[in-house]
Amino acid sequence: MRRPDRLVVVDVDGLRRDVFRGALAAGDLPNVGRIAGGREGETACHVDALSTAPSITFAAQASIFTGQHPDVHGIAGNESFDRLGRISDGRPRHFGFDVGYTLAVDDAVRVFTDGLASQFLSSEAPTLYETVSTHGLISTVVYHMYARGAEAWLPPNVVEIARFTKGEGVLGLEAAEYDGGMLDRLIRHLDAGNRPDLLTAYLMGLDHHSHVHGPASQPAYLRDVVDPQIGRLLDALERHGMLDGTLFALVSDHGQIEVVPDDRHSIRLGFPFDRELGHVFEALGLDVHDIPGEDPACDAVMGLNGGLAHVYLQHRAGRWADPPRYEEDILPVAEAFRQMNESGRYEEELQGSLELILVRDAEREGWRGEYRVYLGDGRTQSLAGHLITHPELDYADAANRIRLAASATTGDLILVANGREGYYFGAPTKGVHGGTSPRGV
């Protein structure tokens, strides 16, 4: 194989590997077949990669484009808390990057107006675009949230994002139309004479469609929308003499699992309604961040990330930058969540909603300390050991993935939703990721 002239990354958000492989083998993806060697994928190299923990967009996409785990790049999820204030002059700050159920709506806008997510990426994790630029190569990034180091960044505009994620009826923007708009923008860029050495095309529609209609809708969307858009991309490259000699990377950040789209199974932290998790903190005399903008003037912050949730706790006698005390600050909250889960104490509706409660002792072990399973009455067990004795949990390499996520931006507790029974963190939806299920990673 000769050295390729350029690299084109086709990034399909939320695409399950079983869906992709089944569709390719069935001959439903003729345009993918053009670059993969037909339905057998004879000219393609398949990599069975696992997603991050949580298996959620902003953390996983950061890993794709830096080659680093979250413990290095610092993106702990779509929602997280920067207790050290890395990009806010030392002021602790909650981040909510996704346009969804969030306490930081402005952040979701700033992701695409001034590159907020790229700013939050650790300087210790150079992006693919920064790396290739040191070799004199130029990059173009279309609709993706990370573009640090790229010569050209073509983000969606705020109106498109709002119509796509929140609009309904005539005010809405269907997923297929959104993805088509991305290709329109990309093609205009090539038509203007641009010939990037590295080109990223980000198709976000499938993930959104799957959230709304459930993961069973993925095969049809992949066949009817994604593959034709890939065909448009290939045709545009060919028209400009850029197809021959191009290496293609078709990637995805996570999968999805089907969940129950109702209030009971969606675990939330709202004010004044849908307080649910807030009742646990209230019973302990802790002020949890449940009103936009009140961080860091609170005792606890949560980051809701689908299958997992981060719980950040302040050192009650110190500052947010100080590791919380294990005995005084961490264990009482862990015990309260255990009682909530086992007996319905504090919040009856959340009985049975969790599979695991993980705790770490950052006071003694630092921010990258080991997360252990909380068993009750102060007892813990290693996650790897717990999974050996509980094969019904069927997690995908969870111990390593969580170990490689631990940093100052991950929670002092990590709650794992009971996905087998359809529970998840966030607003009601039909498809969810973020957890540890093999189909979600």
C-alpha positions as CSV (number, residue, x, y, z in Angstrom):
1,M,0.0,0.0,0.0
2,R,1.4,3.3,-1.0
3,R,1.4,6.3,1.3
4,P,-2.0,8.0,1.1
5,D,-2.3,11.5,-0.2
6,R,-4.8,12.5,2.4
7,L,-7.0,11.2,5.3
8,V,-10.8,11.6,5.4
9,V,-12.5,10.8,8.7
10,V,-16.2,10.0,8.5
11,D,-17.5,10.2,12.0
12,V,-21.0,8.8,12.6
13,D,-22.1,9.6,16.1
14,G,-23.8,6.8,18.0
15,L,-23.5,4.0,15.4
16,R,-23.5,0.6,16.9
17,R,-20.9,-1.8,15.5
18,D,-23.4,-4.7,15.2
19,V,-25.7,-2.4,13.2
20,F,-22.9,-1.3,10.9
21,R,-21.5,-4.8,10.3
22,G,-25.0,-6.2,9.7
23,A,-25.8,-3.5,7.2
24,L,-22.5,-3.8,5.3
25,A,-22.8,-7.6,5.1
26,A,-26.4,-7.3,3.8
27,G,-25.3,-5.1,1.0
28,D,-27.3,-2.1,2.4
29,L,-24.3,0.2,2.3
30,P,-23.1,0.4,-1.3
31,N,-21.3,3.7,-0.8
32,V,-19.4,2.4,2.2
33,G,-18.6,-0.6,0.1
34,R,-16.9,1.6,-2.4
35,I,-14.2,2.4,0.1
36,A,-14.3,-0.8,2.2
37,G,-14.0,-3.4,-0.5
38,G,-17.6,-4.4,-0.9
39,R,-19.9,-6.0,1.6
40,E,-17.1,-8.2,2.9
41,G,-15.0,-5.2,3.7
42,E,-12.0,-6.8,1.9
43,T,-9.9,-3.7,1.8
44,A,-10.8,-2.4,5.3
45,C,-9.1,-2.9,8.6
46,H,-11.7,-3.4,11.4
47,V,-10.8,-2.3,14.9
48,D,-12.9,-3.4,17.8
49,A,-12.4,-0.4,20.0
50,L,-14.3,0.3,23.2
51,S,-15.6,3.7,24.1
52,T,-14.7,5.8,27.1
53,A,-16.4,5.8,30.5
54,P,-18.9,7.3,30.3
55,S,-19.5,6.2,26.7
56,I,-20.8,9.6,25.8
57,T,-20.1,12.0,23.0
58,F,-17.8,14.7,24.3
59,A,-15.6,12.3,26.2
60,A,-15.4,9.7,23.5
61,Q,-14.9,12.2,20.6
62,A,-12.1,13.8,22.5
63,S,-10.4,10.4,22.7
64,I,-10.9,9.8,19.0
65,F,-9.2,13.0,18.0
66,T,-6.4,13.1,20.7
67,G,-5.7,9.4,21.0
68,Q,-5.8,9.7,24.8
69,H,-8.0,8.4,27.5
70,P,-10.1,10.9,29.5
71,D,-7.6,10.9,32.4
72,V,-5.3,12.7,30.1
73,H,-7.5,14.8,27.9
74,G,-9.7,15.9,30.8
75,I,-13.2,15.6,29.2
76,A,-15.2,13.6,31.8
77,G,-18.5,13.6,29.9
78,N,-21.1,15.8,28.3
79,E,-21.7,17.2,31.8
80,S,-18.9,17.6,34.3
81,F,-17.5,19.9,36.9
82,D,-14.1,21.6,36.8
83,R,-13.3,21.9,40.5
84,L,-9.9,23.4,39.7
85,G,-11.1,26.1,37.4
86,R,-8.6,25.2,34.6
87,I,-10.1,27.6,32.0
88,S,-12.0,30.0,34.3
89,D,-9.2,31.7,36.3
90,G,-9.3,29.1,39.1
91,R,-13.0,29.5,39.7
92,P,-14.8,26.1,39.9
93,R,-17.3,25.7,37.1
94,H,-20.0,23.2,35.9
95,F,-19.9,22.4,32.2
96,G,-22.8,21.2,30.1
97,F,-21.7,20.8,26.6
98,D,-24.6,19.0,25.0
99,V,-27.8,20.7,23.9
100,G,-30.1,18.7,26.1
101,Y,-31.0,18.3,29.8
102,T,-28.4,20.6,31.2
103,L,-27.8,23.3,33.8
104,A,-25.5,25.2,31.5
105,V,-27.4,26.0,28.3
106,D,-24.9,28.7,27.3
107,D,-22.1,26.1,27.2
108,A,-23.9,24.1,24.5
109,V,-24.0,27.3,22.3
110,R,-20.4,28.2,23.0
111,V,-19.2,24.8,21.9
112,F,-19.9,25.9,18.3
113,T,-19.6,29.7,18.6
114,D,-16.2,29.9,20.3
115,G,-14.9,26.4,20.6
116,L,-15.6,25.9,24.3
117,A,-15.0,22.1,24.3
118,S,-11.7,22.5,22.5
119,Q,-10.7,25.1,25.1
120,F,-11.4,22.6,27.9
121,L,-9.2,19.9,26.2
122,S,-6.0,19.5,28.2
123,S,-2.9,21.0,26.7
124,E,-1.3,17.7,27.4
125,A,-3.5,16.1,24.8
126,P,-2.7,17.6,21.3
127,T,-5.4,17.0,18.8
128,L,-4.8,15.1,15.5
129,Y,-5.1,18.5,13.8
130,E,-2.3,20.0,15.9
131,T,-0.1,17.0,15.3
132,V,-0.4,17.0,11.5
133,S,0.1,20.8,11.4
134,T,3.6,20.3,12.8
135,H,4.3,18.4,9.5
136,G,3.0,21.2,7.4
137,L,-0.4,19.6,6.6
138,I,-3.7,21.4,6.8
139,S,-7.0,20.2,8.1
140,T,-10.7,21.0,7.7
141,V,-13.3,20.1,10.3
142,V,-17.0,20.1,9.4
143,Y,-19.6,20.4,12.1
144,H,-17.4,18.7,14.8
145,M,-17.0,20.1,18.3
146,Y,-13.2,19.6,18.4
147,A,-11.2,21.5,15.9
148,R,-8.2,22.8,17.8
149,G,-5.3,23.2,15.4
150,A,-7.3,22.9,12.2
151,E,-6.8,25.4,9.4
152,A,-10.6,25.6,8.7
153,W,-13.4,24.9,11.1
154,L,-16.9,24.9,9.7
155,P,-19.3,24.5,12.7
156,P,-23.1,24.4,12.4
157,N,-24.7,27.7,13.2
158,V,-26.7,28.2,16.4
159,V,-30.1,28.3,14.6
160,E,-29.3,24.9,13.0
161,I,-28.4,23.4,16.3
162,A,-31.5,24.8,18.0
163,R,-33.9,23.6,15.3
164,F,-32.2,20.2,15.2
165,T,-32.2,19.5,18.9
166,K,-35.2,21.4,20.2
167,G,-37.4,22.4,17.3
168,E,-40.7,20.6,16.5
169,G,-42.9,20.6,13.5
170,V,-42.3,23.3,11.0
171,L,-39.7,24.9,13.4
172,G,-37.7,21.7,13.6
173,L,-34.9,20.3,11.6
174,E,-35.0,16.6,10.9
175,A,-31.8,14.6,11.5
176,A,-31.5,13.7,7.8
177,E,-31.8,17.4,6.9
178,Y,-29.1,18.3,9.4
179,D,-26.7,15.7,8.1
180,G,-27.4,16.8,4.6
181,G,-26.6,20.4,5.6
182,M,-23.3,19.2,6.8
183,L,-22.5,17.7,3.5
184,D,-23.7,20.8,1.6
185,R,-21.2,22.9,3.7
186,L,-18.4,20.4,3.1
187,I,-19.0,20.3,-0.7
188,R,-19.1,24.1,-0.9
189,H,-15.7,24.2,0.8
190,L,-14.2,21.8,-1.7
191,D,-15.9,23.6,-4.6
192,A,-14.2,26.8,-3.4
193,G,-10.8,25.2,-4.2
194,N,-9.8,23.9,-0.8
195,R,-7.8,20.7,-0.8
196,P,-7.2,19.7,2.9
197,D,-4.8,17.0,3.8
198,L,-7.1,15.9,6.6
199,L,-10.8,16.3,6.4
200,T,-13.3,15.4,9.1
201,A,-17.0,15.0,8.3
202,Y,-19.2,14.7,11.4
203,L,-22.6,13.1,11.0
204,M,-24.6,13.6,14.2
205,G,-28.0,12.8,12.9
206,L,-28.1,9.0,13.5
207,D,-27.4,9.4,17.3
208,H,-30.2,12.0,17.6
209,H,-32.6,9.9,15.6
210,S,-31.8,6.9,17.7
211,H,-32.4,8.8,20.9
212,V,-35.8,9.8,19.7
213,H,-36.9,6.6,17.9
214,G,-34.8,4.0,19.7
215,P,-31.7,2.1,18.6
216,A,-33.9,-0.3,16.5
217,S,-34.2,2.6,14.1
218,Q,-30.5,2.7,13.3
219,P,-30.3,0.3,10.4
220,A,-32.8,2.2,8.3
221,Y,-31.2,5.6,9.1
222,L,-27.8,4.2,8.2
223,R,-29.0,2.8,4.9
224,D,-31.3,5.6,3.9
225,V,-29.4,8.7,5.2
226,V,-25.8,8.0,6.2
227,D,-24.8,5.9,3.2
228,P,-26.2,8.3,0.6
229,Q,-24.4,11.2,2.3
230,I,-21.2,9.2,2.2
231,G,-21.9,8.7,-1.5
232,R,-22.2,12.5,-2.0
233,L,-18.8,12.9,-0.2
234,L,-17.1,10.4,-2.5
235,D,-18.6,11.9,-5.6
236,A,-17.4,15.4,-4.5
237,L,-13.9,14.1,-3.9
238,E,-13.8,12.3,-7.2
239,R,-15.1,15.4,-9.0
240,H,-12.2,17.4,-7.6
241,G,-9.6,14.7,-8.3
242,M,-9.2,13.9,-4.6
243,L,-10.6,10.4,-4.3
244,D,-7.7,8.4,-5.6
245,G,-5.0,8.1,-3.0
246,T,-7.3,9.0,-0.1
247,L,-7.3,6.9,3.1
248,F,-10.7,6.8,4.8
249,A,-11.4,6.2,8.5
250,L,-15.0,5.5,9.4
251,V,-15.4,5.9,13.2
252,S,-18.1,6.2,15.9
253,D,-17.9,7.3,19.5
254,H,-20.3,4.9,21.2
255,G,-23.4,2.8,20.6
256,Q,-26.9,2.9,22.2
257,I,-29.2,0.7,24.3
258,E,-33.0,0.8,24.5
259,V,-34.5,2.2,27.7
260,V,-37.9,3.1,29.0
261,P,-39.0,6.7,27.9
262,D,-40.9,7.8,31.0
263,D,-40.5,9.8,34.1
264,R,-39.9,6.9,36.4
265,H,-36.9,5.6,34.6
266,S,-35.3,8.9,33.8
267,I,-33.2,10.0,36.8
268,R,-33.0,13.7,37.0
269,L,-31.9,16.6,39.1
270,G,-34.3,19.5,38.6
271,F,-35.6,22.5,40.5
272,P,-38.3,23.0,41.6
273,F,-39.7,20.0,39.8
274,D,-38.1,16.6,39.1
275,R,-35.9,17.0,42.1
276,E,-35.5,13.2,42.6
277,L,-31.7,13.1,43.2
278,G,-32.0,16.4,45.0
279,H,-33.9,14.8,47.9
280,V,-30.9,12.7,48.8
281,F,-28.6,15.7,49.2
282,E,-31.3,17.7,51.0
283,A,-31.7,15.0,53.6
284,L,-28.0,15.2,54.3
285,G,-28.0,19.0,54.6
286,L,-26.1,19.5,51.4
287,D,-26.9,22.1,48.8
288,V,-26.6,20.5,45.4
289,H,-26.2,22.5,42.2
290,D,-29.7,22.4,40.7
291,I,-30.1,26.0,39.6
292,P,-28.2,27.4,36.6
293,G,-25.3,29.5,37.7
294,E,-25.2,28.6,41.5
295,D,-21.9,26.7,41.2
296,P,-19.5,26.9,42.9
297,A,-21.6,28.2,45.8
298,C,-22.9,24.8,46.7
299,D,-21.8,21.6,48.5
300,A,-22.3,19.1,45.7
301,V,-22.5,19.0,41.9
302,M,-23.7,16.3,39.5
303,G,-22.8,15.5,35.9
304,L,-25.6,13.4,34.3
305,N,-24.2,11.3,31.5
306,G,-26.8,8.8,30.4
307,G,-25.7,5.5,31.9
308,L,-23.3,7.1,34.4
309,A,-23.4,10.1,36.7
310,H,-20.6,11.9,38.4
311,V,-21.1,13.2,41.9
312,Y,-18.7,15.9,43.0
313,L,-18.4,16.7,46.7
314,Q,-16.8,19.7,48.3
315,H,-14.4,19.4,51.3
316,R,-16.8,20.8,53.8
317,A,-14.0,22.4,55.8
318,G,-12.0,23.5,52.8
319,R,-12.3,24.5,49.1
320,W,-13.4,22.8,45.9
321,A,-9.8,22.4,44.9
322,D,-9.1,20.3,48.0
323,P,-9.8,16.6,47.8
324,P,-12.9,15.8,49.9
325,R,-12.5,13.8,53.1
326,Y,-13.3,10.2,52.7
327,E,-14.9,9.5,56.0
328,E,-16.6,12.8,56.6
329,D,-17.6,13.9,53.1
330,I,-17.7,10.8,50.8
331,L,-19.0,7.9,52.8
332,P,-22.2,9.6,54.1
333,V,-23.3,10.4,50.6
334,A,-22.4,6.9,49.3
335,E,-24.4,5.3,52.2
336,A,-27.4,7.6,51.4
337,F,-27.4,6.5,47.8
338,R,-27.2,2.9,48.8
339,Q,-30.2,3.2,51.1
340,M,-32.1,5.1,48.4
341,N,-31.4,2.3,46.0
342,E,-32.1,-0.6,48.3
343,S,-35.1,0.6,50.2
344,G,-36.4,3.8,48.5
345,R,-35.3,6.0,51.4
346,Y,-35.1,9.7,50.5
347,E,-36.7,9.0,47.1
348,E,-39.1,6.1,46.7
349,E,-39.3,6.3,42.9
350,L,-35.5,5.7,42.7
351,Q,-35.5,2.3,44.5
352,G,-33.7,-0.1,42.3
353,S,-32.5,2.5,39.9
354,L,-28.8,1.9,40.4
355,E,-26.5,-1.0,39.6
356,L,-23.4,0.3,41.2
357,I,-22.1,3.0,43.5
358,L,-18.4,3.7,43.0
359,V,-16.3,5.7,45.4
360,R,-12.7,6.9,45.5
361,D,-10.4,8.2,48.2
362,A,-8.8,11.2,46.6
363,E,-7.8,12.5,50.0
364,R,-5.2,9.6,50.3
365,E,-4.8,8.4,46.7
366,G,-5.2,11.6,44.6
367,W,-7.5,12.5,41.8
368,R,-6.5,9.3,39.9
369,G,-7.2,7.1,42.8
370,E,-9.0,3.8,42.4
371,Y,-12.8,3.7,42.1
372,R,-14.2,0.9,44.3
373,V,-17.7,-0.5,44.6
374,Y,-19.5,0.7,47.7
375,L,-21.2,-2.2,49.5
376,G,-22.6,-0.4,52.5
377,D,-21.6,0.4,56.1
378,G,-18.2,1.8,54.8
379,R,-17.2,-1.5,53.1
380,T,-15.9,-1.5,49.5
381,Q,-14.7,-4.0,47.0
382,S,-12.5,-3.6,43.9
383,L,-14.6,-3.1,40.7
384,A,-12.7,-5.9,38.9
385,G,-13.4,-8.3,41.8
386,H,-17.0,-7.3,42.1
387,L,-17.6,-8.0,38.4
388,I,-16.1,-11.4,38.6
389,T,-18.6,-12.4,41.3
390,H,-21.5,-10.7,39.5
391,P,-21.4,-12.0,35.9
392,E,-24.9,-10.8,35.4
393,L,-23.6,-7.3,35.1
394,D,-22.0,-8.1,31.7
395,Y,-19.9,-5.0,31.5
396,A,-17.5,-4.2,28.7
397,D,-14.0,-3.9,30.3
398,A,-15.5,-1.5,32.9
399,A,-12.7,-1.6,35.4
400,N,-10.0,-0.5,32.9
401,R,-12.3,2.1,31.3
402,I,-13.1,3.7,34.6
403,R,-9.5,3.5,35.8
404,L,-8.4,5.4,32.6
405,A,-11.1,8.1,33.1
406,A,-10.1,9.0,36.7
407,S,-9.0,12.6,37.0
408,A,-9.8,15.9,38.8
409,T,-12.8,16.3,36.4
410,T,-14.4,13.0,37.4
411,G,-16.7,12.6,40.3
412,D,-15.9,11.6,43.9
413,L,-18.7,9.1,43.4
414,I,-19.8,7.5,40.1
415,L,-23.3,6.2,40.0
416,V,-24.1,3.5,37.4
417,A,-27.7,3.4,36.3
418,N,-29.6,0.1,36.2
419,G,-29.7,0.0,32.4
420,R,-31.0,-3.6,32.4
421,E,-34.2,-2.3,33.9
422,G,-34.3,0.7,31.6
423,Y,-33.0,3.4,34.0
424,Y,-30.7,6.3,32.9
425,F,-29.7,9.8,33.9
426,G,-31.4,12.6,32.0
427,A,-34.7,13.5,30.4
428,P,-37.0,10.8,29.0
429,T,-35.8,9.2,25.8
430,K,-35.9,5.9,23.9
431,G,-32.2,5.3,23.3
432,V,-29.3,6.0,25.7
433,H,-25.5,5.5,26.0
434,G,-23.0,6.6,28.6
435,G,-22.9,3.3,30.6
436,T,-21.1,0.1,30.4
437,S,-23.3,-2.2,28.3
438,P,-21.5,-3.8,25.4
439,R,-24.1,-2.4,23.0
440,G,-23.6,1.1,24.4
441,V,-19.9,1.2,23.9
